[in-house]
Amino acid sequence: MDGMTENRTQTDLTRVLAGKASTLDYDDLPVPVRELAGQCILDYLGVALAGAEDPLVRILLDEMTEAGGSPQSSIIGHDARLPALSVALVNGAASHALDYDDVNMAMPGHPSVAILPGLLALAELTGSSGREVITAFVAGYETACRIGAALQPGHYNLGFHSTSTVGSFGAAAACARLLGLDAETTAMGLGIVGTQAAGLKSQFGTMCKPFHAGKAAQNGLLAARLARRGFSSRTDIVECVQGFALTHGPDFAPEAALAPPKAGFHLLANLFKYHAACYFTHAPIECARRLREEHRLTPDMITGIILRLDASCDRVCNIPVPVDGLQSKFSLRQTVAMALSGVDTASLGAYSAENARDPSLVGLRDRLRFDWQDNWPQTLCELELELVDGRRLKGRHDAGIPAADIAEQGKRVAAKFDALVAPVLRAPRSRELREMVSDLDNLADIGGLAGLAAG
């Protein structure tokens, strides 16, 4: 790319990204990308069904049901049908209620729960096929990761929740692609969503964090539909003066948005969760679990715990004295204590007020001290244990490395789905839904899948 072309693409970044999203075709997607997209959809449905009865979901559903409207799309885990915009909000919040959904560090945040709720609500309304959904999802996913990469690290470190802010752009791009909008209209949709995008990390540990995912999905769907109707907006919202990038953080590198991902698609760096807590607790959990198993540790053998992490994690998941399950998901002390004690951190029931108050866990978490590091990957940790007998044990883990074997990962995601969904839908229906997602490429109308996922 010559200097003039590079400068033009950087100053027209929103249009360039809109062009990429609007022209992406199913045949452009390598088989592993299609397979991984299906895994993301399966994981999304699993965590949404498991979270469908969370109190925050019930509050939102009651509010949206009271407002009423055209029964356009299905609520996951419930028999209600509501306008697609209401469905996007409720399903988005449900899918993030347990904080058990996938992650991509390019954003950094949770892409699927921002993109899929609005996309699937729209797909059900329009009778779209599985292939159309896969294509639109990848278009939105890549858009979110490209914009997120251009804002790293300042946007997130400043206090914005990228799942909500950056995720809104992904949701808009995905819905625009499903609607078949051209590049200029898609850029208009990105402009519409850019002025709505919001979400603050200070809300972690409250109902507002899952609400962020729902708002991203709803805002993205609304933006794409308004753009289709001719609603006007700037088409350079990401890069313009007083635009999204320059008002939402100190770092803006347009070239990072345009740089090709290592594997060709950002989607191939997707990270699935196998612990039902904030992703930055996962590396410490893995370290603690491994040390406990290898050395057959019990809590009374441990006199001190030193946890080394990037200093930015202090502002994400370091609630020192959690009082309930939701806060426990954002407590490094609590999750490490749970892992060292043999508590199943994949279990939804493990994150409870009872465990937050458990004297044994409280005593263990109080022995933990931090050794904050600068410029570490946020997914990397070192854990050092001081034992009664004078030994010092060390572990190190990086939770930011994607799975190399996508097929094997698919088995693990399917097992997670079964564990989450069978208690909700019962095994036969759960299996039918999983099998339908596995054959998504051949599904003519997404409506059948939406019906299975409803209550």
C-alpha positions as CSV (number, residue, x, y, z in Angstrom):
1,M,0.0,0.0,0.0
2,D,1.5,3.3,-1.0
3,G,1.6,6.3,1.3
4,M,-1.3,8.2,-0.4
5,T,-3.5,5.1,-0.3
6,E,-2.6,4.3,3.3
7,N,-3.4,7.9,4.4
8,R,-6.7,7.8,2.6
9,T,-7.8,4.6,4.2
10,Q,-6.9,5.9,7.6
11,T,-8.8,9.1,7.2
12,D,-11.8,7.2,5.8
13,L,-11.6,4.4,8.3
14,T,-15.3,4.1,9.0
15,R,-16.1,3.8,5.3
16,V,-13.3,1.3,4.8
17,L,-14.5,-0.9,7.6
18,A,-18.1,-0.6,6.3
19,G,-16.9,-1.7,2.9
20,K,-15.2,-4.8,4.3
21,A,-18.3,-5.7,6.3
22,S,-20.8,-5.1,3.5
23,T,-18.9,-7.1,0.9
24,L,-18.0,-10.1,3.0
25,D,-19.4,-13.3,1.4
26,Y,-20.0,-16.7,2.9
27,D,-17.6,-18.2,0.3
28,D,-14.9,-15.8,1.6
29,L,-14.9,-17.7,4.9
30,P,-12.4,-20.6,5.4
31,V,-13.9,-23.8,6.9
32,P,-12.3,-23.2,10.3
33,V,-13.9,-19.7,10.5
34,R,-17.3,-21.1,9.7
35,E,-16.8,-23.9,12.2
36,L,-15.7,-21.4,14.9
37,A,-18.7,-19.1,14.1
38,G,-21.0,-22.1,14.9
39,Q,-19.2,-22.7,18.2
40,C,-19.7,-19.0,19.1
41,I,-23.4,-19.3,18.3
42,L,-23.7,-22.5,20.3
43,D,-21.9,-21.0,23.3
44,Y,-24.0,-17.9,23.1
45,L,-27.3,-19.9,23.2
46,G,-25.9,-22.0,26.1
47,V,-25.0,-19.1,28.3
48,A,-28.2,-17.2,27.4
49,L,-30.4,-20.1,28.3
50,A,-28.6,-20.6,31.6
51,G,-28.9,-16.9,32.4
52,A,-32.5,-16.6,31.2
53,E,-34.0,-16.8,34.8
54,D,-31.5,-14.3,36.3
55,P,-33.3,-11.6,38.2
56,L,-31.9,-8.8,36.0
57,V,-33.4,-10.6,33.0
58,R,-36.8,-10.9,34.6
59,I,-36.7,-7.1,35.4
60,L,-35.9,-6.3,31.7
61,L,-38.4,-8.8,30.4
62,D,-41.2,-7.5,32.6
63,E,-40.4,-3.9,31.5
64,M,-40.4,-4.8,27.8
65,T,-43.5,-7.0,28.1
66,E,-45.4,-4.2,29.8
67,A,-44.5,-1.9,26.9
68,G,-45.6,-4.6,24.4
69,G,-45.4,-4.3,20.7
70,S,-45.4,-6.5,17.6
71,P,-44.4,-10.1,18.4
72,Q,-41.5,-10.2,16.0
73,S,-38.9,-12.4,17.6
74,S,-38.4,-15.0,20.4
75,I,-37.0,-14.5,23.9
76,I,-34.5,-17.1,24.8
77,G,-35.7,-19.4,27.6
78,H,-39.2,-17.8,27.7
79,D,-42.4,-18.2,25.7
80,A,-42.7,-14.4,25.1
81,R,-42.5,-12.9,21.6
82,L,-41.7,-9.2,21.5
83,P,-40.4,-6.5,19.0
84,A,-36.9,-7.4,17.7
85,L,-35.4,-4.4,19.5
86,S,-36.8,-5.6,22.9
87,V,-35.6,-9.1,22.2
88,A,-32.1,-7.9,21.4
89,L,-32.0,-6.1,24.8
90,V,-33.3,-9.0,26.9
91,N,-31.4,-11.8,25.2
92,G,-28.2,-9.7,25.2
93,A,-28.5,-9.2,29.0
94,A,-29.3,-12.9,29.5
95,S,-26.3,-14.0,27.6
96,H,-24.0,-11.9,29.7
97,A,-25.8,-12.3,33.0
98,L,-23.5,-15.2,34.1
99,D,-20.3,-13.6,32.7
100,Y,-19.7,-17.0,31.1
101,D,-19.5,-15.9,27.4
102,D,-16.6,-15.7,25.0
103,V,-13.8,-13.1,24.8
104,N,-11.5,-11.6,22.2
105,M,-8.6,-9.5,23.5
106,A,-8.5,-7.4,20.3
107,M,-11.6,-5.6,21.5
108,P,-10.9,-6.3,24.4
109,G,-14.3,-7.7,25.5
110,H,-17.1,-10.1,24.8
111,P,-18.0,-10.0,21.0
112,S,-20.7,-12.7,20.7
113,V,-23.1,-11.3,23.3
114,A,-22.9,-7.9,21.8
115,I,-23.5,-9.1,18.2
116,L,-25.7,-12.2,18.2
117,P,-28.8,-11.1,20.2
118,G,-29.7,-8.4,17.7
119,L,-28.5,-10.4,14.7
120,L,-30.6,-13.5,15.6
121,A,-33.6,-11.4,16.5
122,L,-33.4,-9.8,13.1
123,A,-32.7,-13.1,11.3
124,E,-35.8,-14.6,12.9
125,L,-37.9,-11.6,11.7
126,T,-36.5,-11.8,8.2
127,G,-36.4,-15.6,7.8
128,S,-32.7,-15.6,7.1
129,S,-30.7,-18.7,6.5
130,G,-27.9,-20.1,8.6
131,R,-25.3,-19.2,6.1
132,E,-26.5,-15.6,6.0
133,V,-26.3,-15.5,9.8
134,I,-22.8,-16.9,9.8
135,T,-21.6,-14.4,7.2
136,A,-23.2,-11.4,9.1
137,F,-21.8,-12.6,12.4
138,V,-18.3,-12.8,11.1
139,A,-18.7,-9.3,9.4
140,G,-19.7,-7.8,12.8
141,Y,-17.1,-9.7,14.8
142,E,-14.2,-8.5,12.5
143,T,-15.5,-4.9,12.6
144,A,-15.7,-4.9,16.4
145,C,-12.2,-6.3,16.7
146,R,-10.7,-3.9,14.2
147,I,-12.2,-0.9,15.9
148,G,-11.2,-2.2,19.3
149,A,-7.6,-2.8,18.1
150,A,-7.4,0.8,17.0
151,L,-8.3,2.1,20.5
152,Q,-6.0,-0.1,22.5
153,P,-5.1,0.1,25.3
154,G,-6.3,3.5,26.4
155,H,-10.1,3.1,25.7
156,Y,-10.5,0.1,28.0
157,N,-8.0,1.3,30.6
158,L,-9.8,4.7,30.8
159,G,-12.9,2.9,32.1
160,F,-15.0,2.1,29.1
161,H,-16.6,-1.4,28.8
162,S,-15.6,-2.3,25.3
163,T,-18.3,-5.0,25.1
164,S,-20.8,-2.2,25.1
165,T,-18.9,0.5,23.3
166,V,-16.9,-1.3,20.6
167,G,-19.4,-4.2,20.6
168,S,-22.1,-1.8,19.4
169,F,-20.2,-1.3,16.2
170,G,-20.0,-5.0,15.7
171,A,-23.7,-5.4,16.2
172,A,-24.5,-2.6,13.7
173,A,-22.2,-4.1,11.1
174,A,-23.6,-7.6,11.5
175,C,-27.2,-6.4,11.2
176,A,-26.3,-4.2,8.2
177,R,-24.8,-7.2,6.5
178,L,-27.8,-9.3,7.1
179,L,-30.0,-6.6,5.7
180,G,-27.8,-6.4,2.6
181,L,-26.9,-2.7,3.0
182,D,-24.3,-1.3,0.8
183,A,-21.0,0.2,2.1
184,E,-22.2,3.8,2.3
185,T,-25.4,2.8,4.1
186,T,-23.5,0.5,6.4
187,A,-21.1,3.4,7.2
188,M,-24.2,5.5,8.0
189,G,-25.3,2.7,10.4
190,L,-21.9,2.8,12.1
191,G,-22.4,6.5,12.5
192,I,-25.8,6.1,14.1
193,V,-24.5,3.4,16.5
194,G,-21.3,5.4,17.3
195,T,-23.3,8.2,18.9
196,Q,-25.2,5.7,21.1
197,A,-22.3,3.6,22.2
198,A,-21.7,3.7,26.0
199,G,-20.8,1.5,28.9
200,L,-18.6,1.9,32.0
201,K,-16.3,-0.6,33.8
202,S,-17.3,1.0,37.1
203,Q,-20.5,-1.0,36.8
204,F,-18.8,-4.4,37.0
205,G,-20.4,-6.5,39.7
206,T,-23.8,-4.9,39.1
207,M,-26.8,-5.7,36.8
208,C,-25.6,-3.0,34.5
209,K,-22.7,-5.0,33.2
210,P,-25.0,-7.6,31.5
211,F,-27.3,-4.6,30.5
212,H,-24.3,-3.3,28.5
213,A,-24.4,-6.3,26.2
214,G,-28.1,-6.0,25.7
215,K,-27.8,-2.3,24.9
216,A,-25.0,-2.9,22.4
217,A,-27.2,-5.5,20.6
218,Q,-30.2,-3.3,20.7
219,N,-28.3,-0.2,19.6
220,G,-26.7,-2.0,16.7
221,L,-29.9,-3.4,15.4
222,L,-31.6,-0.1,15.7
223,A,-28.8,1.7,13.9
224,A,-28.8,-0.7,10.9
225,R,-32.6,-0.5,10.6
226,L,-32.6,3.3,10.8
227,A,-29.8,3.5,8.2
228,R,-31.8,1.3,5.8
229,R,-34.7,3.8,6.2
230,G,-32.5,6.7,5.3
231,F,-31.7,8.1,8.7
232,S,-28.7,10.4,8.4
233,S,-25.5,10.4,10.3
234,R,-21.8,11.1,9.7
235,T,-20.0,8.3,7.8
236,D,-16.6,9.0,9.4
237,I,-17.7,8.6,13.1
238,V,-14.8,6.5,14.2
239,E,-12.0,8.9,13.0
240,C,-13.5,12.4,12.7
241,V,-12.7,15.3,15.0
242,Q,-14.9,14.9,18.1
243,G,-15.8,11.5,16.8
244,F,-15.8,8.2,18.7
245,A,-12.0,7.4,18.8
246,L,-10.8,10.9,19.8
247,T,-13.4,11.3,22.5
248,H,-13.2,7.8,24.0
249,G,-9.5,7.4,24.8
250,P,-5.9,8.7,24.5
251,D,-4.8,6.1,22.0
252,F,-6.0,5.9,18.4
253,A,-4.1,3.9,15.8
254,P,-6.1,3.6,12.6
255,E,-3.4,1.4,11.1
256,A,-4.1,-1.2,13.8
257,A,-7.7,-1.5,12.5
258,L,-6.5,-2.2,9.0
259,A,-3.7,-4.6,9.9
260,P,-4.5,-8.2,8.9
261,P,-4.9,-10.4,12.0
262,K,-2.2,-13.1,12.5
263,A,-4.5,-15.9,11.4
264,G,-6.4,-13.9,8.7
265,F,-9.5,-13.4,10.9
266,H,-9.9,-12.0,14.4
267,L,-12.5,-14.7,15.0
268,L,-9.7,-17.3,15.1
269,A,-8.4,-15.7,18.3
270,N,-11.7,-16.1,20.0
271,L,-11.4,-17.4,23.6
272,F,-14.2,-19.4,25.2
273,K,-14.8,-19.4,29.0
274,Y,-14.7,-22.6,31.1
275,H,-14.9,-20.8,34.4
276,A,-18.1,-18.7,35.1
277,A,-16.2,-15.5,36.1
278,C,-14.5,-12.5,34.6
279,Y,-11.9,-13.7,32.1
280,F,-9.0,-12.0,33.8
281,T,-9.6,-14.4,36.7
282,H,-9.1,-17.4,34.5
283,A,-5.3,-17.5,34.4
284,P,-5.1,-17.3,38.3
285,I,-7.8,-19.9,38.6
286,E,-5.9,-22.3,36.3
287,C,-2.7,-21.7,38.2
288,A,-4.4,-22.3,41.6
289,R,-6.2,-25.4,40.3
290,R,-3.0,-26.9,38.9
291,L,-0.9,-26.3,42.0
292,R,-3.6,-27.7,44.2
293,E,-3.9,-30.9,42.1
294,E,-0.2,-31.5,41.5
295,H,0.7,-31.0,45.2
296,R,-2.5,-32.3,46.8
297,L,-2.9,-29.0,48.7
298,T,-5.5,-28.2,51.3
299,P,-6.2,-24.6,52.5
300,D,-4.6,-25.2,55.9
301,M,-1.3,-25.9,54.2
302,I,-1.1,-22.4,52.7
303,T,0.2,-19.5,54.7
304,G,0.6,-16.9,52.0
305,I,-0.4,-16.3,48.3
306,I,1.3,-13.9,46.0
307,L,-0.5,-13.1,42.7
308,R,1.3,-11.3,39.9
309,L,-0.8,-9.7,37.2
310,D,-0.9,-6.7,35.0
311,A,-1.8,-3.6,37.0
312,S,-4.8,-2.9,34.8
313,C,-6.6,-5.9,36.2
314,D,-6.8,-4.1,39.5
315,R,-9.5,-1.9,37.9
316,V,-11.4,-4.8,36.4
317,C,-11.8,-7.7,38.8
318,N,-10.4,-6.9,42.2
319,I,-13.5,-6.5,44.4
320,P,-11.7,-7.3,47.7
321,V,-14.7,-8.3,49.8
322,P,-17.5,-9.7,47.6
323,V,-20.9,-10.1,49.2
324,D,-22.7,-12.2,46.6
325,G,-22.2,-14.4,43.6
326,L,-22.1,-11.5,41.1
327,Q,-19.4,-9.7,42.9
328,S,-17.5,-12.9,43.4
329,K,-17.1,-13.2,39.6
330,F,-15.1,-10.0,39.8
331,S,-12.9,-10.9,42.8
332,L,-9.5,-12.3,42.1
333,R,-9.2,-13.1,45.8
334,Q,-12.4,-15.0,45.9
335,T,-11.9,-17.0,42.7
336,V,-8.3,-17.9,43.6
337,A,-9.5,-19.1,47.1
338,M,-12.2,-21.1,45.5
339,A,-9.8,-22.8,43.1
340,L,-7.3,-23.5,45.9
341,S,-10.1,-25.1,47.9
342,G,-11.3,-27.3,45.1
343,V,-14.6,-25.4,44.5
344,D,-15.8,-26.0,40.9
345,T,-15.3,-22.6,39.3
346,A,-17.2,-23.9,36.2
347,S,-20.3,-24.4,38.3
348,L,-22.9,-21.6,38.3
349,G,-23.9,-22.4,41.9
350,A,-20.4,-21.9,43.1
351,Y,-20.8,-18.1,42.8
352,S,-23.1,-17.5,45.7
353,A,-23.5,-15.3,48.8
354,E,-22.9,-18.4,50.9
355,N,-19.5,-19.0,49.4
356,A,-18.7,-15.3,49.6
357,R,-19.2,-15.5,53.3
358,D,-17.7,-19.0,53.8
359,P,-15.1,-18.7,56.7
360,S,-12.6,-21.0,55.1
361,L,-12.7,-19.2,51.7
362,V,-12.6,-15.8,53.5
363,G,-9.6,-16.9,55.5
364,L,-7.8,-18.1,52.4
365,R,-8.5,-15.0,50.3
366,D,-7.3,-12.8,53.1
367,R,-3.8,-14.4,52.8
368,L,-3.5,-13.2,49.2
369,R,-1.4,-10.2,48.3
370,F,-0.8,-8.6,44.9
371,D,2.5,-7.9,43.1
372,W,1.2,-5.7,40.2
373,Q,3.2,-5.7,37.0
374,D,3.5,-3.1,34.2
375,N,2.9,-3.9,30.6
376,W,2.1,-7.6,31.0
377,P,-0.6,-9.3,28.9
378,Q,-3.8,-9.0,30.9
379,T,-4.4,-12.7,30.5
380,L,-1.0,-13.7,32.0
381,C,-0.4,-14.5,35.7
382,E,2.1,-15.9,38.1
383,L,0.9,-17.5,41.3
384,E,3.3,-18.2,44.2
385,L,2.2,-20.1,47.3
386,E,4.0,-20.1,50.7
387,L,3.3,-23.3,52.7
388,V,3.4,-24.2,56.3
389,D,6.4,-26.5,55.8
390,G,8.4,-23.7,54.3
391,R,8.1,-24.7,50.6
392,R,7.3,-22.1,48.0
393,L,5.4,-23.3,44.9
394,K,5.0,-21.3,41.7
395,G,2.7,-21.5,38.7
396,R,2.4,-19.5,35.5
397,H,-0.4,-19.5,33.0
398,D,-1.6,-17.3,30.0
399,A,-5.3,-17.6,29.3
400,G,-5.0,-15.5,26.1
401,I,-3.7,-18.3,23.8
402,P,-6.5,-19.6,21.5
403,A,-7.1,-23.3,21.1
404,A,-5.0,-24.8,18.3
405,D,-7.4,-27.7,17.6
406,I,-10.8,-26.2,16.6
407,A,-12.5,-29.5,16.4
408,E,-11.4,-30.5,19.9
409,Q,-12.5,-27.1,21.2
410,G,-15.9,-27.8,19.6
411,K,-16.3,-30.9,21.8
412,R,-15.5,-28.8,24.9
413,V,-17.9,-26.1,23.9
414,A,-20.6,-28.7,23.3
415,A,-20.0,-30.3,26.7
416,K,-20.3,-26.9,28.3
417,F,-23.5,-26.3,26.3
418,D,-25.0,-29.6,27.5
419,A,-24.2,-28.9,31.1
420,L,-25.8,-25.5,31.0
421,V,-28.8,-26.2,28.8
422,A,-30.0,-29.7,29.7
423,P,-31.3,-28.6,33.1
424,V,-33.3,-25.8,31.3
425,L,-34.6,-27.5,28.2
426,R,-34.1,-31.1,29.3
427,A,-31.7,-33.4,27.4
428,P,-33.7,-34.3,24.3
429,R,-34.5,-30.7,23.3
430,S,-31.1,-29.6,24.4
431,R,-29.5,-32.1,22.1
432,E,-31.8,-31.2,19.2
433,L,-30.8,-27.5,19.5
434,R,-27.1,-28.4,19.6
435,E,-27.5,-30.6,16.5
436,M,-29.3,-27.8,14.7
437,V,-26.5,-25.4,15.4
438,S,-23.9,-27.9,14.2
439,D,-25.8,-28.0,10.9
440,L,-26.3,-24.3,10.7
441,D,-24.7,-24.0,7.2
442,N,-27.6,-26.0,5.8
443,L,-30.4,-24.3,7.8
444,A,-32.8,-22.6,5.4
445,D,-34.6,-20.5,8.0
446,I,-33.2,-19.6,11.5
447,G,-36.7,-19.5,12.9
448,G,-36.7,-23.1,13.9
449,L,-33.6,-22.6,16.0
450,A,-35.1,-19.6,17.7
451,G,-38.2,-21.6,18.5
452,L,-36.2,-24.4,20.1
453,A,-34.3,-21.9,22.2
454,A,-37.5,-20.2,23.4
455,G,-39.2,-21.4,26.6
